[in-house]
Amino acid sequence: MIKLLNEQKGFSVQFKNKTILRHSSEYPAFNMGSGEGKYKFNYGLFKIKNKSLSLDSCFDYEIIESGHKKIVINFGCGLILSLSEVDGRVHIETQKHNENINRFRLNIPASKSEHIYGCGEQYSKLDLRGEKVPIWVQEPGLGRGKDLLTLMAEVKQGYGGNAFTTYFSQPTFVSSDNWYFHSEGTAYCEFDFTNTQNHALLFWEVPPKIIIGVEDNAIENLSSLSEYLGRQKTPPSWVYDGMWLGMQGGRDITSKKLQKALDSGVKVASIWCQDWEGIRITSFGKQLFWDWKPNEELYPDFAGYMKELNDKGIKFLGYINPFLALEGPLYAEAKENNYCVKNKEGDDYYVYITTFPAAMVDLTNPEAVNWIKDVIKRDMIGKGLSGWMADFGEYVPVDAVLHSGISAELYHNQYAADWAKVNHDAVEEAGKEEEITFFMRAAYTGSSKYSAMNWNGDQLVNWSFDQGFATVIPGTISMGFTGIGYTHSDLGGYTTVSWLKRSKELFMRWAELSAFTQIMRTHEGNRPDSNWQFDGDSETLAHLARMTDVYTKLKPYHKALSDEYRATGIPPVRHPYLHYEDDETLHTLKYQYMYGRDLVIAPVVKKGKTQWKVYLPDDNWVHLWSGKTFTGGWIKIDCPLGKPPVFYRSESKSAVIFKEIGKC
């Protein structure tokens, strides 16, 4: 029930006994005005500034309608808002506003003690209280801190990121006070959580709709938000039958690598060959030729290879993105039919990715959408692929010209979700929802409905807390607050530059983390020869075999968490406070997580460590490997390679499974 309360010099709006809006002549709820965005675009990374920003406070108001289900308010600055209760949430909608207004700030009441989570995938900051968070889908940049790598990337290419540059950004957040916020807008935003009295949410548009939910506890709060955003579909059962082994080099090489893994006891559900469509060698490393059909030179008798693998119970996964290689026949077809994003001169907009240009499919063009879906259905699904990486989605330049006529500045973020829908619809139209999956890094509002799975993106192959191994933990947890349930990372990382090379220890520690997520998938990286690989030596193979044994023994638990997410929206990888709301210490942690209700996972994210400090919520916990029991608080535990810090609740219904794994 919505309540409008008169207050001195203004009013407030309550929903389920929580004040969600407060307006007075001293502290207006809204500021409106104009500004001009200045964007510097470089390899998918944007430097964004607000030029000539002018905001006026909307002091005057008139209550047009006031009821338990709907409130309508006319503000003197030309803004008419309606607040309605719909399905247990408040919908704040714009009925009218001055068309010259393109900047809108909502000042929403805050509490001093609350913690804020979400805004997409956040690698560096988990609790966003005290931070200013930009909402913009983009490459994270090379280096995201104040280190030498970031400085070098910025000086050399203008490609240094910061704490909040991310592939997955969304105007959605959850409060530990058990309320949530979501905007249906698509423009750039800046969310300021630094003030103790209010959150100042600046939008570079007047949002068409804002959603606010209030619930009794953390589980119900996140469940309600996830229900509104939409949930990912249940993946095929085979995804839990073993790891997805990343490899490339053609049929002969991948066949030999697969057999070596199988002979070593590695449980393999699929091989992921990103070069199925061909390769392109650049100064950045071994990259791909973006023309989406099997490359018969690398993979001769492609149909025969698919049958050979399937006879062994192994699936084959490939790769696609929304770009087209300028030298390929698919681009020639797209160019002839005007299927690509244009520049202001009316020519196809060539976007540089690392060292080469490519054209981008215009997803605002229905004919282009149908064409790229047909490519997926004919040359990927039709050729035997069981899934693929659906890469990119962050690169729409703000000065592009789109088929629909929408401003590229307003459409940029939405492209990521539309790319997810293209892949989703192709699988659905082929009738293969129970057989095929795909995974994405870029995301925005709508991605949770259409992206089959998400992965964390291109981490550095090192121990960096800015862009390396550790960042996949806060990244995954924050995705869970934005609707995403099925997540994983590039086991071992991806990006190798200069002195950064993947070590054996890093690979082994990353395998330990991956075993306790929904998917285990390796990546050779952009410079495979510089990195330690799964078959680097017999010890690494034995370690990987053991971790895949752990992973597959967890299959009933993986599937139970999948079912729970589908039913309730609570992600498998989750923040511990969801189950222990009164424990303030949990809000200070960002490098350990709960996998379901019954497991605490504290990955070893520093090199050379054989002991690890872990915080356990107040409960009865059993150390997975030793069987020792603990209650809440800080403990120090031995963590030799192969025995990462993992604890299960003694009351868990899955205790029999966990005990069996502990014997591995």
JOLINPE-V912303 format. One record per helix or strand. SS is the DSSP state (helix for helix, strand for strand). FROM is the first residue (numbers start at 1). LEN is the number of residues. If there is no record, write none. Layout:
ss->SS from->FROM len->LEN
ss->SS from->FROM len->LEN
//
This chain:
ss->strand from->2 len->6
ss->strand from->10 len->6
ss->strand from->18 len->7
ss->strand from->30 len->13
ss->strand from->45 len->13
ss->strand from->61 len->6
ss->strand from->70 len->6
ss->strand from->79 len->8
ss->strand from->89 len->8
ss->strand from->103 len->7
ss->strand from->116 len->5
ss->strand from->132 len->4
ss->strand from->137 len->1
ss->helix from->148 len->10
ss->strand from->166 len->1
ss->strand from->168 len->8
ss->strand from->179 len->5
ss->strand from->189 len->4
ss->strand from->198 len->6
ss->strand from->209 len->6
ss->helix from->218 len->12
ss->helix from->237 len->4
ss->strand from->243 len->4
ss->helix from->251 len->13
ss->strand from->268 len->5
ss->strand from->279 len->4
ss->strand from->285 len->4
ss->helix from->302 len->10
ss->strand from->315 len->7
ss->strand from->323 len->3
ss->helix from->329 len->8
ss->strand from->340 len->1
ss->strand from->342 len->1
ss->strand from->348 len->1
ss->strand from->351 len->3
ss->strand from->356 len->6
ss->helix from->366 len->16
ss->strand from->387 len->5
ss->strand from->401 len->1
ss->helix from->408 len->4
ss->helix from->414 len->16
ss->strand from->437 len->4
ss->strand from->443 len->1
ss->helix from->447 len->4
ss->strand from->453 len->3
ss->strand from->460 len->1
ss->helix from->471 len->10
ss->strand from->487 len->2
ss->strand from->490 len->2
ss->strand from->495 len->1
ss->helix from->504 len->11
ss->strand from->521 len->2
ss->helix from->528 len->3
ss->helix from->538 len->16
ss->helix from->555 len->14
ss->strand from->573 len->2
ss->helix from->576 len->3
ss->helix from->584 len->5
ss->strand from->593 len->3
ss->strand from->599 len->4
ss->strand from->611 len->6
ss->strand from->621 len->3
ss->strand from->629 len->2
ss->strand from->633 len->6
ss->strand from->645 len->5
ss->helix from->655 len->8
//
